Amino acid sequence: MNVVACEGLERVERPETYKQWQARYARIGFNQLPLDRELLKKVKTMSKVMGYHRDFRIEDDGQWMLQGWKGRIVIALTALKPA
């Protein structure tokens, strides 16, 4: 059984965009912290130095650090604080 949604076998996966999560966080009283541009630069450099596949990408969108594969966002990271 899915312990989060308690849907059991009827569970349906509902992928949501990071923009949908951003709206959800705002509704429940969280604010995003600014993305550390220097950290983003270091992560991008590290991915190149370590020889990551050229189709793996690290980008940013506002206060989100996005990790993707072949143009599709796989992981979106942000930092939050209570409003």
C-alpha positions as CSV (number, residue, x, y, z in Angstrom):
1,M,0.0,0.0,0.0
2,N,1.2,3.5,-0.8
3,V,1.7,4.9,2.7
4,V,1.6,8.5,1.5
5,A,-1.7,8.5,-0.5
6,C,-3.2,5.3,0.9
7,E,-4.4,4.3,-2.6
8,G,-3.3,0.7,-2.5
9,L,-3.3,-1.1,-5.8
10,E,-5.3,1.7,-7.4
11,R,-2.4,4.1,-7.1
12,V,-1.8,6.3,-10.1
13,E,1.5,8.1,-10.7
14,R,0.9,11.8,-11.1
15,P,4.1,13.5,-12.4
16,E,4.0,17.2,-11.8
17,T,6.3,19.9,-13.1
18,Y,8.5,21.9,-10.7
19,K,6.4,25.0,-11.5
20,Q,3.4,23.1,-10.1
21,W,5.4,22.4,-6.9
22,Q,6.4,26.0,-6.8
23,A,2.8,27.1,-6.7
24,R,2.0,24.4,-4.1
25,Y,4.9,25.6,-1.8
26,A,3.7,29.2,-2.1
27,R,0.1,28.2,-1.1
28,I,1.2,26.4,2.0
29,G,3.5,29.3,3.2
30,F,7.0,28.6,2.0
31,N,9.3,31.0,0.1
32,Q,12.1,30.0,-2.1
33,L,15.6,31.1,-1.3
34,P,17.8,32.5,-4.0
35,L,19.9,30.1,-6.0
36,D,23.6,30.4,-5.3
37,R,25.0,31.2,-8.7
38,E,28.5,30.3,-7.6
39,L,27.4,26.9,-6.5
40,L,25.6,26.4,-9.8
41,K,28.7,27.3,-11.7
42,K,30.8,24.8,-9.6
43,V,28.3,22.0,-10.2
44,K,28.3,22.6,-14.0
45,T,32.1,22.6,-14.0
46,M,32.3,19.5,-11.9
47,S,29.9,17.6,-14.3
48,K,32.2,18.5,-17.2
49,V,35.4,17.7,-15.5
50,M,34.2,14.4,-14.3
51,G,33.2,13.4,-17.8
52,Y,29.4,13.2,-17.5
53,H,27.6,12.2,-20.7
54,R,27.0,15.2,-23.0
55,D,23.3,14.6,-22.9
56,F,23.2,15.1,-19.1
57,R,22.5,18.8,-18.5
58,I,22.5,21.1,-15.5
59,E,20.6,24.3,-16.0
60,D,18.7,26.9,-13.9
61,D,15.3,28.5,-14.1
62,G,15.0,31.3,-11.6
63,Q,15.5,29.8,-8.2
64,W,15.6,26.2,-9.4
65,M,18.6,24.0,-10.3
66,L,17.5,21.6,-13.0
67,Q,19.1,18.3,-13.9
68,G,18.1,16.8,-17.2
69,W,18.7,14.1,-19.7
70,K,18.3,14.7,-23.5
71,G,16.2,17.8,-23.0
72,R,13.9,16.4,-20.3
73,I,14.0,17.6,-16.7
74,V,14.6,14.7,-14.4
75,I,15.3,16.5,-11.1
76,A,14.5,20.1,-10.0
77,L,16.2,21.4,-6.8
78,T,15.4,24.4,-4.7
79,A,15.7,25.6,-1.1
80,L,12.7,26.7,0.9
81,K,12.0,28.5,4.1
82,P,8.8,29.1,6.0
83,A,7.2,32.5,5.2
